[in-house]
Amino acid sequence: MFGGVRNPAGAMKREAIVFSVCFSVVLLLHLLRILAVRPPALELLTLLPAVLLVSFVIYGATLILRVLYGLMARFWNGELPGQKKETKDENDGSGEI
């Protein structure tokens, strides 16, 4: 079922990078809002849980989109779930060497 996962450390690194990008985007938007509105500087720390929550929501949305993209790519390549890829044996019994 999950035969495509061959390097879990690489997958974890990729997911950490994706979440870091999501967090950075949300933090940058939050900083821009603080600069525009000029609230007290303490608001940067008090709203950090909200920034983390929005980061997780954006990460979840990107995860769903990436999974759907992967499934669509498999579907268009003819690899439906539950199907095994056809492999050609080196010795198929034809008698040729």
Contacts in CASP RR format, 6 or more apart in sequence:
PFRMAT RR
TARGET T0000
AUTHOR 0000-0000-0000
METHOD contacts of the structure
MODEL  1
MFGGVRNPAGAMKREAIVFSVCFSVVLLLHLLRILAVRPPALELLTLLPA
VLLVSFVIYGATLILRVLYGLMARFWNGELPGQKKETKDENDGSGEI
1 82 0 8 1.000
5 11 0 8 1.000
18 59 0 8 1.000
18 62 0 8 1.000
18 63 0 8 1.000
19 55 0 8 1.000
19 59 0 8 1.000
22 55 0 8 1.000
22 58 0 8 1.000
22 59 0 8 1.000
22 62 0 8 1.000
23 51 0 8 1.000
23 52 0 8 1.000
23 55 0 8 1.000
25 58 0 8 1.000
26 51 0 8 1.000
26 54 0 8 1.000
26 55 0 8 1.000
26 58 0 8 1.000
27 51 0 8 1.000
27 55 0 8 1.000
30 44 0 8 1.000
30 47 0 8 1.000
30 51 0 8 1.000
31 44 0 8 1.000
34 41 0 8 1.000
34 43 0 8 1.000
34 44 0 8 1.000
74 80 0 8 1.000
74 81 0 8 1.000
79 85 0 8 1.000
END
